[in-house]
Amino acid sequence: METRVALIGIVVEDLNSIDQLNQLLHEQNKYIIGRMGIPYSKRDISVISIVLDAPMNVISALSGKLGMLPGISTKTLYSKIKGE
């Protein structure tokens, strides 16, 4: 199955959505290469970066599900290099 490396940038404005966000990420943990979270207390938000190596449908589905959570915004960047 063809995979791509992608970065999902997540901005968390509603901390009540964190449990759901973590559950969605846990469900796809076999594809996650790394995760970095940065709390920004001055604005009461958190910024999270998720790097994955996964099939395109998995990446887009995860990004879409995350973006539907209340107070969560996402943006996804894809590598042009494809892998198996």
Short mmCIF file of the C-alpha atoms (twelve columns), coordinates in Angstrom:
data_MODEL
# 
_entry.id   MODEL 
# 
loop_
_atom_site.group_PDB 
_atom_site.id 
_atom_site.type_symbol 
_atom_site.label_atom_id 
_atom_site.label_alt_id 
_atom_site.label_comp_id 
_atom_site.label_asym_id 
_atom_site.label_seq_id 
_atom_site.Cartn_x 
_atom_site.Cartn_y 
_atom_site.Cartn_z 
_atom_site.pdbx_PDB_model_num 
ATOM 1  C CA . MET A 1  0.000   0.000  0.000  1 
ATOM 2  C CA . GLU A 2  1.352   3.406  -0.976 1 
ATOM 3  C CA . THR A 3  2.067   5.772  1.917  1 
ATOM 4  C CA . ARG A 4  3.048   9.406  2.275  1 
ATOM 5  C CA . VAL A 5  4.795   11.319 5.025  1 
ATOM 6  C CA . ALA A 6  2.586   14.118 6.305  1 
ATOM 7  C CA . LEU A 7  2.486   16.748 9.019  1 
ATOM 8  C CA . ILE A 8  -0.781  17.575 10.735 1 
ATOM 9  C CA . GLY A 9  -0.656  20.918 12.526 1 
ATOM 10 C CA . ILE A 10 -3.255  21.208 15.276 1 
ATOM 11 C CA . VAL A 11 -4.331  24.277 17.263 1 
ATOM 12 C CA . VAL A 12 -6.302  23.470 20.408 1 
ATOM 13 C CA . GLU A 13 -8.483  26.326 21.645 1 
ATOM 14 C CA . ASP A 14 -10.905 24.213 23.718 1 
ATOM 15 C CA . LEU A 15 -9.141  22.003 26.255 1 
ATOM 16 C CA . ASN A 16 -12.359 20.001 26.731 1 
ATOM 17 C CA . SER A 17 -11.632 18.330 23.368 1 
ATOM 18 C CA . ILE A 18 -8.217  16.975 24.413 1 
ATOM 19 C CA . ASP A 19 -9.501  13.532 25.465 1 
ATOM 20 C CA . GLN A 20 -11.229 13.003 22.114 1 
ATOM 21 C CA . LEU A 21 -8.161  14.281 20.259 1 
ATOM 22 C CA . ASN A 22 -5.872  11.879 22.126 1 
ATOM 23 C CA . GLN A 23 -8.255  8.975  21.466 1 
ATOM 24 C CA . LEU A 24 -8.225  9.656  17.709 1 
ATOM 25 C CA . LEU A 25 -4.426  9.853  17.725 1 
ATOM 26 C CA . HIS A 26 -4.161  6.640  19.752 1 
ATOM 27 C CA . GLU A 27 -6.303  4.813  17.177 1 
ATOM 28 C CA . GLN A 28 -3.721  5.685  14.477 1 
ATOM 29 C CA . ASN A 29 -0.566  5.315  16.606 1 
ATOM 30 C CA . LYS A 30 0.953   2.702  14.272 1 
ATOM 31 C CA . TYR A 31 1.336   5.439  11.635 1 
ATOM 32 C CA . ILE A 32 2.652   8.199  13.912 1 
ATOM 33 C CA . ILE A 33 6.384   8.886  13.594 1 
ATOM 34 C CA . GLY A 34 6.470   11.676 16.168 1 
ATOM 35 C CA . ARG A 35 4.430   14.181 18.113 1 
ATOM 36 C CA . MET A 36 5.299   17.534 19.629 1 
ATOM 37 C CA . GLY A 37 2.982   19.640 21.765 1 
ATOM 38 C CA . ILE A 38 3.584   23.215 22.801 1 
ATOM 39 C CA . PRO A 39 1.322   24.895 25.368 1 
ATOM 40 C CA . TYR A 40 0.995   28.653 24.880 1 
ATOM 41 C CA . SER A 41 -0.378  29.884 28.182 1 
ATOM 42 C CA . LYS A 42 -0.352  33.565 27.156 1 
ATOM 43 C CA . ARG A 43 -3.208  32.817 24.731 1 
ATOM 44 C CA . ASP A 44 -4.571  29.756 26.566 1 
ATOM 45 C CA . ILE A 45 -4.059  27.441 23.557 1 
ATOM 46 C CA . SER A 46 -1.864  24.506 22.619 1 
ATOM 47 C CA . VAL A 47 -0.157  23.780 19.316 1 
ATOM 48 C CA . ILE A 48 0.513   20.151 18.373 1 
ATOM 49 C CA . SER A 49 2.486   18.737 15.437 1 
ATOM 50 C CA . ILE A 50 1.892   15.151 14.350 1 
ATOM 51 C CA . VAL A 51 4.154   13.496 11.755 1 
ATOM 52 C CA . LEU A 52 2.795   10.362 10.083 1 
ATOM 53 C CA . ASP A 53 3.787   7.839  7.454  1 
ATOM 54 C CA . ALA A 54 0.431   6.490  6.316  1 
ATOM 55 C CA . PRO A 55 -1.858  5.895  3.353  1 
ATOM 56 C CA . MET A 56 -3.469  9.083  2.033  1 
ATOM 57 C CA . ASN A 57 -6.964  8.000  3.090  1 
ATOM 58 C CA . VAL A 58 -5.804  7.461  6.701  1 
ATOM 59 C CA . ILE A 59 -4.129  10.885 6.841  1 
ATOM 60 C CA . SER A 60 -7.075  12.759 5.386  1 
ATOM 61 C CA . ALA A 61 -9.615  10.881 7.541  1 
ATOM 62 C CA . LEU A 62 -7.644  11.595 10.716 1 
ATOM 63 C CA . SER A 63 -7.202  15.264 9.830  1 
ATOM 64 C CA . GLY A 64 -10.915 15.582 9.057  1 
ATOM 65 C CA . LYS A 65 -11.999 13.908 12.291 1 
ATOM 66 C CA . LEU A 66 -9.640  16.091 14.334 1 
ATOM 67 C CA . GLY A 67 -10.871 19.244 12.599 1 
ATOM 68 C CA . MET A 68 -14.492 18.413 13.460 1 
ATOM 69 C CA . LEU A 69 -13.790 18.447 17.198 1 
ATOM 70 C CA . PRO A 70 -15.008 21.603 18.967 1 
ATOM 71 C CA . GLY A 71 -12.236 24.167 19.405 1 
ATOM 72 C CA . ILE A 72 -9.749  22.233 17.242 1 
ATOM 73 C CA . SER A 73 -8.255  23.551 13.980 1 
ATOM 74 C CA . THR A 74 -6.017  21.488 11.698 1 
ATOM 75 C CA . LYS A 75 -3.929  21.889 8.572  1 
ATOM 76 C CA . THR A 76 -2.163  19.057 6.775  1 
ATOM 77 C CA . LEU A 77 1.008   19.134 4.658  1 
ATOM 78 C CA . TYR A 78 2.014   16.185 2.493  1 
ATOM 79 C CA . SER A 79 5.447   15.113 1.286  1 
ATOM 80 C CA . LYS A 80 5.730   14.640 -2.455 1 
ATOM 81 C CA . ILE A 81 7.711   11.421 -1.928 1 
ATOM 82 C CA . LYS A 82 5.634   8.238  -1.975 1 
ATOM 83 C CA . GLY A 83 6.592   5.019  -0.244 1 
ATOM 84 C CA . GLU A 84 5.431   1.441  0.097  1 
# 
